[in-house]
């Protein structure tokens, strides 16, 4: 039986692609998957390419996401971008709390929580990223670290808003390293995240929230990861920078059960 939750495959292009290159990549993805109804496909280019990619995706079912935002509506925040500015480009999703932002830009759970609330308040779907370092995993702290990040990131989120959340479990040691969590390792953490969501919002809403896996997901390992009961999609970095490999992962989701 197919899972009740619709798979969501998102490409996190990080700080890659000029606007022109981004349009080319988006065209390639839209050509393959622009009419796909079974899988939610989201492309997250850098800010500088959002407008041109938005135009490229206008007549396709492929959705547009941003990689970050600032929680305030407007004001003196040099270099930052607000939820409303993103909405203007038809952005529907926003990645928040990615481990690279936590590490290089010192983002705390409290700050990420402000962003999650601002995103939801502006009808953006937050993709809240959580995940442990290698050291934390080796010390047996994985579930505790993820628990604190999920609860910290979702403070004050209402039950009504909960169904608009997406969580991405991304073990930091698997990001961009070619090392993937085994399907069993990932499933254990995904199940534990669903348990936390049930504790926060009740089991009904928790059953509807998609939890993506991220960390060296590729066409070759996607099917097995996606077949796990609590893995509802992927957040793809490296393999999303090329239409063919990204399409391979979307294809695996389209076939997964
Ligand atoms: P990766 O990145 O697929 O290159 O490991 C995933 C991510 O950071 O979202």
Boltz pocket constraint, residues with backbone or C-beta under 6 A from the ligand:
constraints:
  - pocket:
      binder: B
      contacts: [[A, 12], [A, 170], [A, 174], [A, 175], [A, 176], [A, 177], [A, 214], [A, 215], [A, 216], [A, 217], [A, 235], [A, 236], [A, 237], [A, 238], [A, 239]]
      max_distance: 6.0
